[in-house]
Amino acid sequence: MSTSLARIPCTVVTGFLGAGKTTLLRHALENIKGKRLAIIVNEFGDVGIDGEILKSCGVENCPEDNIIELANGCICCTVADDFVPAIDKILALHPKVDHILIETSGLALPKPLVQAFQWPSVKSRVTVDGVIAVVDGQALADGRVADDMEALAAQRTQDQSLDHDNPVEEVFEDQIACADLVILTKADLLSPAELEKAHAHVKAHLPRAVRIVHSEYGQIDPAVFIGLGLAVEDDIENRKTHHDGELDHEHDDFDSFVLDIPAIASPEDLSARIASVTEAEKVLRIKGYVEVSGKPMRLLVQAVGPRVNHYFDRAWTAGEDRRSRLVIIGEKGIDAQKIGKLLAA
């Protein structure tokens, strides 16, 4: 018991692209009381957009130095190279942190990450408080694992036997299989019948009795998912997934690239271009920050399929490079040159 109490608890937050992981964590940072936090953010792409969103919170219990971004690849594939050094860095912080939040990339498999907590160099110092799967309620109500996977939905409708052969579906199922709690986002957008459909989709892949809770407007009391005290690493071998026994896994069905664009005059015009590109070019997700000419504030842009959100998140600081930079994530073979021309137009 004393050994467990001496270890720092870690919450693993997993979920597909656009499900709402970063929004959930930002709300937790701003509302949790009495805990000093650190965050590991595993980005997909070369620019730390999610990390930037979290750093802009400016909360005292989680300063910028406590937020570590890992952009060298999916965290479950780079455990030894990235995750362990990140844990070392966090545990060396003063004052000492009380809890670590780990936001995985959308493609991460939670099981290999949790298994790393069994390593001797890790096990004595940290423990997995719980694995949280964040799922997109609106997409699930429509029979998809993510809002932007229209091709996947069509494929599944035509041939149900392809469900477990599709890597995106398998990632979703593996995340659910390892979860201690499922947070269903965008519940405020759903009718009672749609909520029931979303629940049914998740429950079809739940091998254990796991609660499904709703998040409305990207908000949920952090006490619901932080402080579960489950020591998941001790039970992870009992959570069966598609990739059990594999040494690694591939993410070859996705491409991503970084696009620098000129300053824009109108956020609405950029949103329209982004919506058009995501529909025409098999783009799954676009996120980034943009300079709006004549405005002192930085514009944060996030798109999931044709749904585009933007808002001014903070002022540009003195001497800061006002670079407009977007990360584009799409299906394998997306035309980066064409997409760049369309978005920079």
N, C-alpha and C positions, 0 to 999 in steps of 0.2 A: 504493500500500500504506500509506504513512504517513497519508494522509487517512482511510482506512478505520479505522486503529487509533485515530485521534483522536476518532472518533465514538462516542457512547454506544449500545450495542446495546439493542434493545427486543424483547421477546417478546410477540406478540399471542396471547392466549388466547381462543378463540371457542368457542361451543357453545350448545346449546339450553337453555331453562329447566330447572333441576333436574338437569342432567347432572353437576354436581359441580365446576364451575370454582373456586368460592370455597374449597371444602374442599381442592382441589388446591393452590391458591396459599397457603393458610394453612400447610399442611404444608411447602411450599417455604420460606416465611419462617422457619419454626422450625428448619429443617434445613440450609439452605444455609450454606456456610462461606466466609469470605474475600471476600464481595462486599457492598457497601453498596447497598441496593435502594431503588427508589421504585415506587409502584403507582398506576396510573390505573384507577379502578373506574367503569364505565359502568352505572348502575342503570336499571332499568325501574320508574318510579314516583317518588314525591316524597320517600321516606325512605331514607336510606343504610344499609340493613340489611347488605348485603354489605360495605360499608366499615366498619361497626361490628364485624363479625366479624373482619376483618383487623386493625383497630386494637387489638382486645382481645388480640392475640398478645403485645404488649409486648416485641418483640424489639429488641435494640440496633441491629442493622444496618438496620432499617426503622422508625424512630420515626413517631409519628402525623403529624408535619408532612410526611413523605414519602409520605403516602397522600392522593390527590386524588380526590374523588368528582364525577362528572359526571352530573347528573340532569335535564338539559334536553332529553333526547331521545336517540335512538339515535346513537352516536358517529359512525357513517358518514354520518349526515345533518347533523351539526353540526360537521364537521371544522374549519372556519375559526373558528367562534365559540367552540368549547370545547376541541378537541384541541390546537390550536397554542398557545393561552395556557397550557394545562396543561403542555405540553412546556417552554415558556419558564420557568414557575415552577419546574419540577423542575431544569432546567439551571442555575438561579440558586442552588440550595441549596449550603450549605457545612456539613460537608465534601461534596465532589462525589460524586454517585452513580456506581456502576459499571455498573448494569443497571436497566432500566425494564421492569416487567411491566404489560401492558394487558389488563384483564379487560373484554371487551365485553359488552353486554347480549345476551340470548338471541336477539334478532331482528337483530343487527348483521350486515351483509355485510362480510366482511374486505377485499374487494378495494378499495373506495373509500378505506378507511382506509390501506391499504398504499400506494395511489397518492399519498396526501398526503405520504408520505416522499420523493417526487420533487420536491416544491416547493423552489425555491431557498432559501427561508428555513429549511427543515427539513433538507434533504439534507446540508448541510455539517456538521450537528451530531449527527444521530442516524441509525441504520440499523436495519432490521428483521432481528433475529437469526434469527427463525423464526416461522411461523404454526402454532399448535397448535389442533387441533380436538378438543374434549372431547365424547365421545358416551356416551350412557346404554346400557351393554351389556345390561341387563335389558330395557329397552324394545325395543331392536333385535332381541333374541332372539325377541320377540313380534311382530315385524314393524312396529313403530312407530318414529318418529323421536324420540319422547319418551314417558315413562311415562304422562303424563296426557292423551294425545291419542287417546282412544278413538273419538271421532267421526271423526277423520282415518283411523284404522285401518279402521273400518267402510266409509267412503267408498272407500278404496283397494281393499278386498276386492270391493266391488260393481262398480267400474269402474276398471280399471287406467289408462285414458286420462286420468284426473283427476290422476295422480301429479304431472305437471309443471305442472299448472294450479293446484295448491294452493299458496298462498304459504308455508305452513309447510314443506312438503316442498322447495320451491325454496330457501328459506333454508338448510335442512340441506344440500342438494346444493351450494350455493354455498360454504358453509363447508368442506365436504370438498374441493371443487375447488381451494381456495386453500391447503390444509394442507400443511405439510412433515412433520408427524407427527400421527397420530391416537392419542389416549389413550382407551381403552375402559374406562370406570369400572364398578364393581360386578361385576367379574369373579369375585369370591369368592362371589357369589350364583348363579353359573351352572354348569350341568353341561357336560361336554365338548361334547355335542351342541348346547346352547344357545350356547356360545361360538362354535361353527362357524357357526351361523345369524347371530349378530351380526356376525362377520367378513364373511360373504357380503353382508350388507346394506350395509356400508361399502364393500367392494370393488366393488360394483355401480356406485358413483358415483365411484370413484377413477380419474381420467384418467391418473395417473402412478404410478410405483413409489414408494409412500409406506408407511413402516412403521406397523403398528398395534401398540401396546404396551398392556399391561394395568395397571390401577390397582386395587389391592385395599384395601378399607377406606378409600378416599379418599387413599391414600398411594402415592407413587412417588418415587424418588430424583430430586431436582431437576436433577441432572447429566444426566439423560436428555433433558430438554427445554429447558434453559437453557445457552446457550453454543454454539449450532449454527453461528453465524457465516456465515449464508447470504446476507446482503444481498438479501432477498427483493424489495425495491423494484425491483431491476434486472431481475427476471424476471416481475413480476406481470402484464405484458400478455400473457404466454403462458398464463396460467391462465384458461381460458374458463369463464364463468358465465352464468346465465340473464339477468342484468341488465346484461350488456355493452352499452354504447351508451346506456344510460338515464342521464338527468341526476340522477334521484332515484328513490326507491322509497317505497311506502306501507306503513304498518303498521295499516291500518284494520280488520284482522280481530281486533284485540285491544283490550280496555279494561283500565284499571287504576285503582284508587282507594286512598286511605289511610283506614284505620278506627282510631279511638281507642276503646278499650273500657275498662271499669272493671277494677280489680284483681281477680284471680281467686282462688278458694280451692283449686282442684284442677287441676293441669296435665293429669291424665288426662281430666277432664270436658271441658276445652277441646279437647284432641286429638280426643275423640269428636265434638264439635260441628264441628270443622274437617273431619274425615273425612266427616261426613254432608253438609256444605255442598258440598264439592268433588264429591261424587257426584251431588248433586241439582241444582246450579246452574251447571254448565259452567265451574267455576273450575279454572284450570290450575295455579296456584301461590299459596301463601300464605307469607309470611315476615315475621318481626318479633320484637319483644321485649316482654315482659309482666311486670308486677308480680304476684307471688304474695303474698297477704296474710300477714303475719307472717314472711316470709322476707327475709334480708338480701341475697340474691343475685338477679340479674336472670335471667329465663327467656328463652332464645332458642328460637324456634319456627320450623320450616321444614316445609312440606308440599308434596309433589308428587303431585297427584291425591289419592287416599285415604290415601297413605302419609304419616304425620306423625311427625316427630322433634322432641324437645325436650330441652334440658338447661340447667343453670345455667352461664352462661359467665363471669360475674364479679360482684363485689359492687357494689351501688349506691354511688356516691361521695357524700361529704358535700355537701349542698346540691343534689344532682342532682334534676331533675324526674322522678319515678318514673312516667313516662307509659307506658301500655300501648298500643302502636301496631303495626298490621299493614298490610302492603301486599298487596292482593288483585289478582291478574292473571287475566283470564279471556277467554273468547271475546267477540266483539262483542255488546253488548246485555245483558250480565249485569245482574241487578237489584241494584244497590248497596244500596238501602234494605232489601230483604228479607234480603240476606246479612248486613248490619249487625245486624239484629234477631236473626237466628239465632245469630250469633257472640257477641253481647253478652248473650244470655239467661242 
